[in-house]
Amino acid sequence: MAQELKSINLVAPGFKGINTEDSPLTIDANFAAIADNCVIDRFGRIAARKGYKVLTTDKTELGTAAVEVIKVFRDSGGNTKVFSCGNSKILSGTTTLVDETPALYTVSGNNWDVVNFNDSIYFFQRGHEPLVYSHSSSTLEVMSDVSGAAGTPPEGNVVIAAWGRLWVADFTADKSTIYWSDLLQGHVWTGGSSGSIDISKVWPDGYDEITGLAAYNNQLIIFGKHSIVVYEGADSPASMALLDTVTGIGIRCRCGIVDTGTDLLFLSYDGLRSFGRTIQEKSMPIGDLSRNIKQDLLQAILAENTPVRMEYSPENSFVLLVFRSQSLVYCFDVRGTLENDSYRVTRWPGSDIKALYRNVDGVLYIGTADGVCTYDTYLDGTEGYTMKYYSPNLTFGDSSRLKILKKMRPTIIGGSGSVVKFKWGYDFSGSFKTFTNTLSIAGVSQYGVDEFGLGEYSTGVVSTTVNINTTGDGASVVVGMEAEIEGSSMSLQEYNIWSMVGKLV
């Protein structure tokens, strides 16, 4: 008697991103068990991420250190300047890095919080007098040397620009006071409408420490390690009032906050979260956007010994979360949420990224040990990288019967000349059989060069379907691919799988 042949057609396999939380035998086949060095492209396919293009050719001032902070100065006159921080220096430029650190000024770290405000750019770091640069001064100077400076410059670790002022918090010996500058004068900290507020009596659990600030929906959001305090009326800070508090949720560090324009995302100690808000509600319900990788993300948070980096890129529709000491990036696709209100997520292991900054022109700057880079090309500098996709365990609707895999037909878009290893294995063994294929090199012919009908006219992107005869058996099947990305884009269009369904196991 002929055995039953069943098929699974994975169209846009892995388009729901990684899921390491649900049962491996009941998980939706549209998730991925592994999606490394991938993004979800605009067609909903697993695709290779871009790499970074190195702009810096002279990094003498950076030495062997890495760029850990990047910020682009801009003013109302259209003047711009790229600043970066590394090797305990403030640097400028992209191709050649120039040391801008003021003479006789000692820098003991690279954890600067940098903000543009009123035609100047300000640098804050705990225990350091703030630094200021403007196009008119053309030099980076300590705040007390700025013309018209007044009061003691606050040596805080957190700064935001909002409602026409600078707001500073997180001091060496004071973790509950927020100072604000005079209106439109970031160098004036006494007199006028400057002031401060001590929220030590407002923390919902009795004690916490300010770790971040944000302006959202015309409200001042004050993040602690384990709680959140919200003030309204911050446009007139002398009369602003407490609006809301949240207990049990805070942020790990100030860099773990991004504003997407429609939402405020932050990294708490238990995952990536958002403030959701409706017109009718005055409170802030909070949602977990990382529940599909919750335990993996918690382990990364606990293991990280440096401040994380997080940035939103609307051009790429993702939020990148960088664990620098672990060389690990999580990429959250923010086009929409899944049925459980979480984002689709992929992983970039082995990453060299140490800093991120999305400029107003859409350029995503990246800091590495090579200097200042941009998110571009399909190489990390001059090196390639490996894109991986593995499916969940596929049971063909019946986990109790033996599966005898007969054939696979994956379809790849792009990847000109790339070496791709197609994988299949059984029953959580971690052992895989491999079929290796080198994709065709895309050729581009010009119209009119070859005789019409004989020469192929191509855009340089090819579609490749590979027929693979498979062997082995098991109660469940895992399929995957590993591709060497060396300059060409690639995406996985579909994965057709045929299997005999045999006896009970």
HUGI-V778133 format. One record per helix or strand of 3 or more residues. SS is the DSSP state (H for helix, E for strand). FROM is the first residue (numbers start at 1). LEN is the number of residues. If there is no record, write none. Layout:
ss	from	len
SS	FROM	LEN
SS	FROM	LEN
//
This chain:
ss	from	len
E	4	8
E	32	5
E	38	3
E	46	3
E	52	3
E	69	6
E	80	7
E	89	4
E	113	5
E	120	5
E	131	4
H	143	3
E	158	5
E	165	5
E	177	4
E	195	4
E	210	7
E	219	6
E	227	6
H	234	6
E	241	7
E	257	3
E	264	5
E	271	6
E	285	4
H	291	13
E	309	5
E	318	6
H	324	3
E	328	10
E	343	7
E	355	4
E	364	5
E	371	5
E	385	7
E	401	14
E	419	8
E	432	7
E	463	7
E	477	9
E	490	15
//
